[in-house]
Amino acid sequence: MTAAHLDPARKHDFVFLIEAVDSNANGDPDNGGLPRTDPVSGHGLITDVAIKRKIRNTVALINSHEPREGYEIYVEAGTALNSQHERAYTAGAASDQKSAQEWMCRNFFDVRMFGAVMTTGKRDKQAGRVQGPLQIGFSRSIDRITPLDIGITRVTPTKEEDVKAWNERGAGGDAKGKETEMGSKHVVPYALYRGTGHFSAPLARRTGVTSDDLALFWRAFEVMLEHDRAAARANLALRGLYVFTHDDAFGRAPSHELFERITVKARDDVSARSFSDYGTVGVRDANLPPGVTLTTLIPRPA
């Protein structure tokens, strides 16, 4: 990682690749937890919310081992959002919405980086709306995916009455019961997702983002999948992280033109079942626009 990547006065655009092997990168609660899929093309999707959740969790995990002021997480499981921005007033640091917003930016990493809508709750205890400098789009799989619904058996039922009824039946009783319960696990055999992100230096100046914030963001992004393991997310891996850094705040070239320099060729002949099936990721780093540099953070240089 270079000093340029840690400079909040510069614009940064990045491309990342996430691999899923027999895993569910992002389940859809409206579809029974199946992997999210574009119903028209059949490509897999990972939402921006899912990626930001992993980053928040990782930052919180890092901060629990290396405590520092100003790195709390606003959108935290089990915590009401209204109580979070009301803290600015109860702490005596805010007398109006503007000062409350400044307090929130100073104390919460995800408010500084991702922004937040803090206009709910009591009218005199609100903190306004913050537009965050760091934004991530939906990730889309290179090829169509084939979601699998795999049945599993659990040896213990959920309800105590089922255990009792089963035991009574085993003793000659007529009561119904069950010894086991069936469930399901949703995965894709293989998928490689491509996503993009943007960092706006002018917005970062408004929220007070520092070089330490950027350093923590890149660190959390690189390891977020390593500390988000679960039965259905056992084999997720960050296969690529490519950062375009501009030498000024507003950028030297459109991000979509830069993103086109990172390519992964879809497989038309066979279904990909490993990262090597795609061959080499295309990285066109020659003749970059003036003032733009490209650095590959993942895979790490040999």
MIKOLDREN-322256 format. One record per residue (C-alpha): residue number from 0; x, y, z. Coordinates in nm, 2 decimals. Each point is the difference from the previous one (the first is absolute). Layout:
% MIKOLDREN-322256
(NUM,(X,Y,Z))
...
This chain:
% MIKOLDREN-322256
(0,(0.00,0.00,0.00))
(1,(0.14,0.34,-0.10))
(2,(-0.04,0.34,0.15))
(3,(-0.22,0.10,-0.30))
(4,(-0.26,-0.26,0.10))
(5,(-0.02,0.16,0.35))
(6,(-0.04,0.35,-0.13))
(7,(-0.36,0.12,0.06))
(8,(0.07,0.31,-0.22))
(9,(0.01,-0.23,-0.31))
(10,(-0.28,-0.17,-0.19))
(11,(0.02,-0.38,0.00))
(12,(-0.19,-0.25,-0.21))
(13,(0.03,-0.38,0.05))
(14,(-0.10,-0.33,-0.15))
(15,(-0.02,-0.32,0.21))
(16,(-0.06,-0.37,-0.07))
(17,(-0.17,-0.23,0.25))
(18,(0.00,-0.38,-0.04))
(19,(-0.27,-0.23,0.14))
(20,(0.06,-0.38,0.01))
(21,(-0.29,-0.21,0.13))
(22,(-0.11,0.31,0.18))
(23,(-0.27,0.27,0.01))
(24,(0.16,0.34,-0.04))
(25,(-0.33,0.19,0.06))
(26,(-0.33,-0.17,0.07))
(27,(-0.33,0.16,-0.09))
(28,(-0.25,0.00,0.29))
(29,(-0.29,0.06,-0.25))
(30,(0.09,-0.33,-0.17))
(31,(0.05,-0.24,0.29))
(32,(0.37,0.09,0.04))
(33,(0.10,-0.11,-0.34))
(34,(0.30,0.17,-0.16))
(35,(-0.10,0.33,-0.15))
(36,(-0.05,-0.03,-0.38))
(37,(-0.09,0.23,-0.29))
(38,(-0.32,-0.17,-0.12))
(39,(0.06,0.11,-0.36))
(40,(0.37,-0.09,-0.05))
(41,(0.05,-0.26,0.27))
(42,(0.31,0.18,0.13))
(43,(0.06,0.00,0.37))
(44,(-0.01,0.32,0.21))
(45,(0.15,0.13,0.32))
(46,(-0.15,0.32,0.14))
(47,(0.19,0.30,0.11))
(48,(-0.17,-0.04,0.34))
(49,(0.15,-0.35,0.04))
(50,(0.36,0.13,-0.07))
(51,(-0.04,0.30,0.23))
(52,(-0.13,-0.23,0.28))
(53,(0.32,-0.22,-0.03))
(54,(0.21,0.31,0.01))
(55,(-0.18,0.14,0.31))
(56,(0.03,-0.33,0.18))
(57,(0.37,-0.02,-0.08))
(58,(0.07,0.35,0.11))
(59,(-0.18,-0.07,0.33))
(60,(0.20,-0.32,0.04))
(61,(0.33,0.18,-0.06))
(62,(-0.10,0.29,0.23))
(63,(-0.09,-0.25,0.28))
(64,(0.36,-0.12,-0.01))
(65,(0.16,0.34,-0.07))
(66,(-0.23,0.25,0.16))
(67,(0.00,0.36,-0.13))
(68,(-0.23,0.29,0.05))
(69,(-0.21,0.09,-0.30))
(70,(-0.04,-0.35,-0.14))
(71,(-0.34,-0.11,0.13))
(72,(-0.26,-0.15,-0.24))
(73,(-0.33,0.18,-0.04))
(74,(-0.19,-0.27,-0.18))
(75,(0.05,-0.28,0.25))
(76,(-0.21,-0.31,0.07))
(77,(-0.21,0.03,0.31))
(78,(0.03,0.38,0.03))
(79,(-0.28,0.24,-0.09))
(80,(0.11,0.27,-0.24))
(81,(-0.19,0.27,0.18))
(82,(0.19,-0.07,0.32))
(83,(0.33,0.04,-0.19))
(84,(-0.05,0.35,-0.13))
(85,(-0.18,0.11,0.32))
(86,(0.34,-0.07,0.17))
(87,(0.14,0.32,-0.15))
(88,(-0.25,0.20,0.20))
(89,(0.02,-0.20,0.33))
(90,(0.38,0.03,-0.02))
(91,(-0.04,0.37,0.00))
(92,(0.19,0.03,-0.33))
(93,(-0.30,0.12,-0.20))
(94,(-0.25,0.28,0.02))
(95,(-0.14,-0.02,-0.35))
(96,(-0.01,-0.23,-0.30))
(97,(0.32,0.13,-0.15))
(98,(0.21,-0.05,0.31))
(99,(-0.16,-0.35,0.05))
(100,(0.09,-0.09,-0.35))
(101,(0.36,0.10,0.06))
(102,(0.01,-0.20,0.32))
(103,(-0.13,-0.31,-0.18))
(104,(0.27,0.04,-0.27))
(105,(0.27,0.03,0.25))
(106,(-0.10,-0.31,0.20))
(107,(-0.14,-0.25,-0.25))
(108,(0.22,-0.14,-0.27))
(109,(-0.29,-0.11,-0.22))
(110,(-0.16,0.34,0.01))
(111,(0.32,0.17,-0.12))
(112,(0.06,-0.26,-0.27))
(113,(-0.35,-0.12,-0.12))
(114,(-0.22,0.28,0.12))
(115,(-0.33,-0.04,0.18))
(116,(-0.36,0.13,0.02))
(117,(-0.04,0.11,0.36))
(118,(-0.34,0.18,-0.04))
(119,(-0.21,-0.24,0.20))
(120,(-0.10,0.01,0.37))
(121,(-0.08,0.31,0.20))
(122,(0.01,0.32,-0.21))
(123,(0.23,0.18,0.24))
(124,(0.24,-0.31,0.02))
(125,(0.08,-0.05,-0.37))
(126,(0.33,0.03,-0.18))
(127,(-0.10,0.06,-0.36))
(128,(0.13,-0.18,-0.31))
(129,(0.36,-0.07,-0.08))
(130,(0.11,-0.09,-0.35))
(131,(0.29,-0.24,0.04))
(132,(0.31,0.01,-0.23))
(133,(0.04,-0.37,-0.03))
(134,(-0.26,-0.18,-0.21))
(135,(-0.02,-0.36,-0.13))
(136,(-0.22,-0.13,-0.27))
(137,(-0.17,-0.33,-0.06))
(138,(0.24,-0.28,-0.09))
(139,(-0.09,-0.23,-0.29))
(140,(0.12,-0.35,-0.08))
(141,(0.21,-0.04,-0.32))
(142,(-0.21,-0.30,-0.11))
(143,(-0.36,-0.12,0.07))
(144,(-0.03,-0.18,0.33))
(145,(-0.18,-0.31,0.10))
(146,(-0.14,0.03,0.35))
(147,(-0.03,-0.33,0.19))
(148,(-0.25,-0.08,0.27))
(149,(0.17,-0.29,0.20))
(150,(-0.21,-0.18,0.26))
(151,(0.16,-0.06,0.34))
(152,(-0.11,-0.20,0.30))
(153,(0.02,0.12,0.36))
(154,(0.00,-0.27,0.27))
(155,(-0.18,0.21,0.25))
(156,(-0.35,0.14,-0.05))
(157,(-0.09,0.36,0.09))
(158,(-0.29,-0.06,0.23))
(159,(0.02,-0.19,0.33))
(160,(-0.35,-0.15,-0.06))
(161,(0.13,-0.17,-0.31))
(162,(0.28,-0.17,0.20))
(163,(-0.26,-0.11,0.26))
(164,(-0.24,-0.13,-0.25))
(165,(0.27,-0.19,-0.18))
(166,(0.11,-0.17,0.32))
(167,(-0.36,-0.09,0.08))
(168,(-0.04,-0.15,-0.34))
(169,(0.31,-0.20,0.04))
(170,(-0.14,-0.14,0.33))
(171,(-0.32,-0.11,-0.18))
(172,(-0.20,0.31,0.02))
(173,(-0.21,0.14,-0.28))
(174,(0.12,0.36,0.02))
(175,(0.16,0.15,-0.31))
(176,(0.35,0.15,0.02))
(177,(0.33,0.02,-0.19))
(178,(0.35,-0.09,0.09))
(179,(0.17,0.23,-0.26))
(180,(-0.08,0.31,-0.20))
(181,(0.07,0.08,-0.36))
(182,(0.15,0.32,-0.12))
(183,(0.18,0.14,-0.30))
(184,(0.32,0.18,-0.09))
(185,(0.01,0.23,-0.30))
(186,(0.33,0.03,-0.19))
(187,(0.15,0.04,-0.35))
(188,(0.26,-0.25,-0.11))
(189,(0.22,0.28,-0.14))
(190,(-0.03,0.37,-0.08))
(191,(0.24,0.28,-0.05))
(192,(-0.15,0.35,0.07))
(193,(0.13,0.33,-0.13))
(194,(-0.07,0.32,0.19))
(195,(0.10,0.36,0.00))
(196,(0.04,0.28,0.25))
(197,(0.07,0.38,0.02))
(198,(0.16,0.24,0.24))
(199,(-0.09,0.37,-0.03))
(200,(0.27,0.23,0.15))
(201,(-0.23,0.31,0.01))
(202,(-0.26,-0.19,0.20))
(203,(0.27,-0.15,0.22))
(204,(0.11,0.35,0.09))
(205,(-0.36,0.08,0.12))
(206,(-0.02,-0.31,0.23))
(207,(0.36,0.02,0.13))
(208,(0.14,-0.31,-0.15))
(209,(0.37,-0.05,0.09))
(210,(0.29,-0.20,-0.14))
(211,(-0.05,-0.24,0.30))
(212,(-0.36,-0.05,-0.11))
(213,(0.11,-0.10,-0.35))
(214,(0.27,-0.23,0.14))
(215,(-0.26,-0.17,0.21))
(216,(-0.25,-0.03,-0.29))
(217,(0.26,-0.17,-0.23))
(218,(0.10,-0.23,0.29))
(219,(-0.36,-0.09,0.08))
(220,(-0.08,-0.06,-0.37))
(221,(0.30,-0.23,-0.05))
(222,(-0.09,-0.22,0.30))
(223,(-0.38,0.03,0.03))
(224,(-0.08,-0.34,-0.15))
(225,(0.25,-0.17,0.22))
(226,(-0.20,0.10,0.31))
(227,(-0.35,-0.05,-0.14))
(228,(0.01,-0.38,-0.02))
(229,(-0.32,-0.20,0.04))
(230,(-0.13,-0.33,-0.11))
(231,(-0.13,0.15,-0.33))
(232,(0.29,0.24,-0.03))
(233,(0.29,-0.23,0.07))
(234,(0.17,0.05,-0.33))
(235,(-0.01,0.36,-0.10))
(236,(0.32,0.17,-0.11))
(237,(0.12,0.34,-0.12))
(238,(0.17,-0.08,-0.32))
(239,(0.07,0.35,-0.12))
(240,(0.02,0.36,0.12))
(241,(0.12,0.26,-0.25))
(242,(0.01,0.36,0.09))
(243,(0.02,0.30,-0.24))
(244,(0.13,0.31,0.18))
(245,(-0.03,0.35,-0.14))
(246,(0.24,0.27,0.08))
(247,(-0.27,0.25,0.09))
(248,(-0.34,0.01,0.18))
(249,(-0.23,-0.01,-0.30))
(250,(0.17,-0.26,-0.22))
(251,(0.18,0.00,-0.33))
(252,(-0.21,-0.25,-0.19))
(253,(-0.36,-0.15,0.02))
(254,(-0.01,-0.30,0.23))
(255,(-0.18,-0.22,-0.25))
(256,(0.28,0.04,-0.25))
(257,(0.25,-0.10,0.27))
(258,(-0.21,-0.30,0.11))
(259,(0.01,-0.13,-0.36))
(260,(0.37,-0.06,0.04))
(261,(-0.07,-0.29,0.24))
(262,(-0.15,-0.29,-0.19))
(263,(-0.10,-0.35,0.07))
(264,(-0.11,-0.20,-0.30))
(265,(-0.32,-0.21,0.04))
(266,(0.01,-0.36,-0.09))
(267,(-0.22,-0.10,-0.30))
(268,(0.13,-0.35,-0.03))
(269,(-0.04,-0.15,0.35))
(270,(-0.13,0.11,0.34))
(271,(0.28,0.14,0.21))
(272,(0.07,-0.20,0.32))
(273,(0.32,0.17,0.11))
(274,(0.18,0.33,-0.03))
(275,(0.25,-0.15,-0.23))
(276,(-0.27,-0.07,-0.25))
(277,(-0.01,0.37,-0.09))
(278,(0.37,0.01,-0.07))
(279,(0.18,0.32,0.08))
(280,(-0.19,0.31,0.11))
(281,(0.06,0.27,-0.26))
(282,(0.16,0.31,0.15))
(283,(0.07,0.27,-0.27))
(284,(0.23,0.23,0.19))
(285,(0.19,0.15,-0.30))
(286,(-0.08,0.35,-0.13))
(287,(-0.21,0.10,0.30))
(288,(-0.15,0.35,-0.01))
(289,(0.24,0.26,0.13))
(290,(-0.02,0.04,0.37))
(291,(-0.15,-0.35,0.06))
(292,(0.19,-0.30,0.15))
(293,(-0.12,-0.36,0.03))
(294,(0.11,-0.21,0.29))
(295,(-0.08,-0.37,0.06))
(296,(-0.06,-0.06,0.37))
(297,(-0.14,-0.35,-0.05))
(298,(0.16,-0.23,-0.12))
(299,(0.30,0.12,0.20))
(300,(0.32,0.07,-0.19))
(301,(0.24,-0.29,0.01))
